[in-house]
Amino acid sequence: MKKVLVVLLVMGLIFCFASMSISAEKADYTGKIGISLPTATHGYMGRVNWWVQKAVADWKAKSPKLEFLVLTADNVTKQAADIEDLMTKEIDAIVVFPFDASVTSVIEQAYKKGIYTVVLDRGTTKPVYDVYISNDDEGYTREGTEWIAKELGYKGKMVIIEGIPCPINTTRIDTIKATAAKYPGIEILDSQPGEWNQEKAISKYSSAAAHQKKCSRR
């Protein structure tokens, strides 16, 4: 089991930092690892899926006794069902990239069952994992908002197009609002969910812009 844990830690890092490579020397790792991911519906998630497949292929070439069960889901209901299915297959560990935070309860089931649990990126509503790996969402969101404010000359109107409801989305939106609030000339008109989908984001932006234009005419 200890060997599986080491593999998981390295795999989790590979998923998040694509430039990393496998450095383990031994090739006798054993165990069954379940991996649950959102379907590749946009560029970022496409890269995540690609690197997961790459990591799995690399590990299988190095450690043939390792077994990987990779499942993708295009909605949160399917992902919850996928995680439940993986638990029935007697996996030793699970890596989950949550579709959104509402899968927390089913991830908690795996965690409480004693399955070594790694959660990536979007996070859960409570710490039901052994390892959580993400980015500095607050830091780069703050820097990005500062850049936008500067480009606007610290005076202008902004519309926020959010992602999918989850902890990192909340962190980003709160950081944008807190950073913008430092500048009296910056006004946030609206905040709408775009679900990290280009078409939905454009639609939400167009609706917010049209609403603002209509209000300004009154």
C-alpha positions in Angstrom: 0.0 0.0 0.0 2.9 2.4 0.8 4.1 2.0 -2.8 0.6 3.0 -4.1 0.7 6.1 -2.0 4.0 7.2 -3.5 2.7 6.6 -7.0 -0.3 8.7 -6.3 1.6 11.6 -5.0 3.8 11.7 -8.1 0.8 11.2 -10.4 -1.0 14.1 -8.8 1.9 16.4 -9.4 2.1 15.3 -13.0 -1.5 16.1 -13.6 -1.1 19.6 -12.3 2.5 20.3 -13.5 2.7 18.9 -17.0 6.5 19.5 -17.3 7.3 17.1 -14.6 8.5 13.6 -15.4 8.6 10.3 -13.6 11.7 10.1 -11.5 11.1 6.8 -9.6 13.7 4.2 -10.2 11.9 1.1 -9.1 9.5 -0.7 -11.5 7.7 -3.0 -9.0 4.9 -0.7 -7.9 1.6 -2.6 -7.5 -2.0 -1.6 -6.8 -5.3 -0.5 -8.4 -5.8 3.3 -8.9 -9.1 4.9 -9.9 -9.1 8.2 -11.7 -12.2 10.4 -12.1 -12.1 13.5 -14.4 -14.5 15.9 -16.1 -14.8 15.3 -19.8 -12.5 17.5 -22.0 -15.0 20.2 -23.0 -12.5 23.1 -23.2 -8.8 23.6 -23.7 -7.6 23.4 -20.1 -9.6 20.2 -19.4 -8.4 18.8 -22.7 -4.8 19.3 -21.5 -5.6 17.7 -18.1 -7.1 14.6 -19.8 -4.2 14.3 -22.2 -1.6 14.5 -19.4 -3.5 12.0 -17.3 -3.4 9.5 -20.2 0.3 10.3 -20.7 1.0 9.7 -17.0 -0.9 6.5 -17.0 0.9 5.2 -20.1 4.3 6.1 -18.6 3.5 4.4 -15.3 2.2 1.3 -17.0 5.3 1.0 -19.1 7.5 1.4 -16.0 5.3 -0.6 -13.5 3.2 -3.2 -15.4 1.6 -4.5 -12.2 -0.1 -1.2 -11.6 -3.7 -1.1 -12.7 -5.5 2.2 -13.7 -9.2 2.8 -14.1 -9.8 6.1 -15.8 -13.3 7.5 -16.0 -14.5 10.8 -17.4 -17.9 12.5 -16.8 -19.7 15.3 -18.6 -21.9 16.2 -15.6 -21.7 15.9 -11.8 -24.3 13.1 -11.6 -22.2 10.9 -13.8 -19.0 11.7 -11.9 -20.6 10.8 -8.6 -21.8 7.5 -10.1 -18.3 6.9 -11.5 -16.7 7.3 -8.1 -19.2 5.0 -6.6 -18.5 2.4 -9.3 -14.7 2.7 -8.7 -15.2 2.0 -5.0 -16.9 -1.3 -5.9 -13.8 -2.4 -7.8 -11.6 -2.6 -4.7 -9.3 0.2 -5.7 -6.4 1.1 -3.4 -6.4 4.8 -4.2 -8.4 7.4 -6.1 -7.5 10.6 -7.8 -10.4 13.0 -8.4 -10.6 16.2 -10.4 -14.1 17.3 -9.2 -16.6 18.4 -11.8 -17.8 20.7 -9.0 -17.9 20.8 -5.3 -21.2 18.9 -5.0 -19.3 15.6 -5.4 -17.8 16.2 -2.0 -20.1 13.7 -0.3 -19.2 10.8 -2.6 -15.5 11.6 -2.3 -16.0 11.5 1.5 -17.4 8.0 1.2 -14.2 6.9 -0.5 -12.0 8.7 2.0 -13.9 7.2 5.0 -13.7 3.8 3.4 -9.9 4.0 3.7 -9.2 4.5 0.1 -6.2 6.8 -0.3 -7.7 10.0 -1.8 -6.1 12.7 -3.9 -8.2 15.7 -4.9 -7.1 18.1 -7.7 -7.8 21.7 -8.6 -11.5 22.5 -8.1 -11.6 21.2 -4.5 -14.2 20.0 -2.1 -16.3 21.8 0.5 -14.4 20.1 3.3 -11.1 18.3 3.7 -12.1 14.7 2.7 -8.8 13.7 1.2 -5.3 12.7 2.0 -3.7 15.1 -0.5 -5.1 18.2 -2.2 -3.2 19.9 -5.0 -4.1 23.1 -6.7 -2.7 26.5 -7.9 -2.3 29.8 -6.2 -5.8 30.9 -7.3 -5.8 34.0 -5.0 -2.4 35.2 -6.1 -2.8 35.1 -9.8 -6.4 36.3 -9.7 -5.2 39.3 -7.7 -2.4 40.1 -10.1 -4.7 39.7 -13.1 -7.3 42.1 -11.6 -4.6 44.6 -10.7 -3.4 44.4 -14.4 -6.9 45.0 -15.7 -7.5 48.0 -13.3 -4.2 49.5 -14.5 -5.1 49.0 -18.1 -8.4 50.8 -17.5 -6.6 53.7 -15.8 -8.3 52.6 -12.5 -11.6 53.8 -13.9 -14.2 51.7 -15.7 -16.9 49.0 -15.5 -16.4 45.3 -15.3 -18.5 42.2 -15.7 -17.3 39.0 -14.1 -18.0 35.7 -15.9 -17.6 33.0 -13.3 -16.7 29.3 -13.7 -18.4 26.3 -12.1 -19.5 26.6 -8.4 -16.5 25.2 -6.4 -14.0 26.5 -3.8 -11.5 27.8 -6.4 -14.2 29.7 -8.2 -15.3 31.3 -4.9 -11.7 32.2 -4.2 -11.3 33.9 -7.6 -14.5 35.9 -7.5 -13.9 37.1 -3.9 -10.4 38.1 -4.9 -11.5 40.0 -8.0 -14.1 41.9 -5.9 -11.7 42.6 -3.1 -9.0 43.9 -5.4 -11.4 46.0 -7.5 -12.9 47.5 -4.3 -9.5 49.2 -3.7 -10.2 51.5 -6.6 -13.3 53.8 -6.4 -13.3 54.3 -10.1 -13.8 50.6 -10.8 -17.4 49.4 -10.9 -18.4 45.7 -11.1 -21.7 45.7 -12.9 -22.6 42.0 -12.6 -21.3 38.5 -12.0 -22.7 35.6 -14.0 -21.8 31.9 -14.3 -20.1 30.9 -17.5 -19.2 27.4 -16.4 -15.8 27.7 -18.0 -17.6 27.3 -21.4 -16.7 29.8 -24.1 -20.2 29.9 -25.7 -22.0 30.3 -22.3 -19.5 32.9 -21.2 -20.0 35.0 -24.3 -23.7 34.7 -24.0 -23.6 35.8 -20.3 -21.3 38.7 -21.2 -23.6 39.8 -24.1 -26.7 39.7 -21.8 -25.0 41.7 -19.1 -23.7 44.3 -21.6 -27.1 44.6 -23.2 -28.7 45.1 -19.8 -26.2 47.8 -18.9 -26.8 49.6 -22.2 -30.5 49.5 -21.7 -30.2 50.9 -18.1 -27.9 53.7 -19.3 -30.5 54.9 -21.7 -33.1 55.4 -18.9 
